[in-house]
């Protein structure tokens, strides 16, 4: 898969499928997604919802992070790859809660 297409796909998935004003029912957390090709994203989860954004250079350490190629990340967010296919740091259960989450709004 072309890198540019995979990077765009990850960004689009986060913006459309992981963006909601529905309250995150767990402790507030942040997730970093890192593509080895150089792009990274931040997903903030809290009582106001889930909010993706490009990862700022001065972002504090995340609750959890996933690193892989852009293609691996794209396949992961679509459920075609598992956590074992990525390098995971921090709270792995956070990813499991996010995958299982079905916001009401």
N, C-alpha and C positions, 0 to 999 in steps of 0.2 A: 504494500500500500504506500503511495506517495506520502512523505512526511508532512507536507503542507496540508494534505487532505485529512490526515489523522489528527493533526494539531487543531485544525478547524472543527473537526468532529468532537473532540474532547471539550473544547470551549463551548460549542453549541449545546452539547448534552448538559453540561453544568448550568448554562444559562436557561435552558428550557425545562430540564427534568429535575434539577437540584436547586431550583429557585422557587421559594414559596413563602408567603406570610404566615403559614400555619406554624404554630409554636412547636419547637423541638421539645419533646417531653422529658428529655434527659438533661444532665448537667451541660452547661454551655461548653462548646468545644470548637476547635479549628482543625481542619484537615488541609494538608498541602499535597498537591499532586505535582510531581516533577517528571517531565519528559526528558530523557537523556539527550535529546536534540536541543535542549536549551530553554524551553518554555515551562513555566510553572504557574499554578493556580492555587488560590486560597478559597476554601469553603468554610464559612462561619455558620455555626449552628447554635441557636439560642432561643430564648422565649419569643423573639420577634420573627423567627422563621429560619430559613436557610438562604444564605446570600453568597453566591460565587463572585469572584473577582480575580483579575490577574494578581499574582503574588508580588507584593511590593518588596523592594530590596531590604527594607528595614523591618520586616514582619517578625514578631516574636516567635519563638519555637512553637510548633504545633502540638496539638494533643496526639495526632497521628499523621503519618506521611506515607505516601505510596510513590515509588519511583520505578519507572520502566520506560521503554521506548514509547513514543506517541501512539504507535499502533497497539502495543500491549495495553496502554491506559484506555484507549478507545474501546477495545474489546472487553476490558474489565468493566467499565462503566455500563456497558450494554449487557453485561451478564454472560459474556462468551468466554471469559477467563476468570480465574479465581485469585484469591489473595496469594496463593502459593506461586502464581506466575509473576508476581511483582516483589520488589524489595519493600518490606513494610517496617516502619519504625514507629515506636510509641504504642498506643492502645489499639491493638488489632480488633478488639470488641467494638470499638467505635465504628469501624467499617461494617461490621455485622449488623449493628443497630441501624445504620444508615440504609443498608440494603433492605432490611426488613420494614423500614418506616413507610407508612402509607399516610401522608398528610391528608387531613380532612378537607382542606381548601385547595 
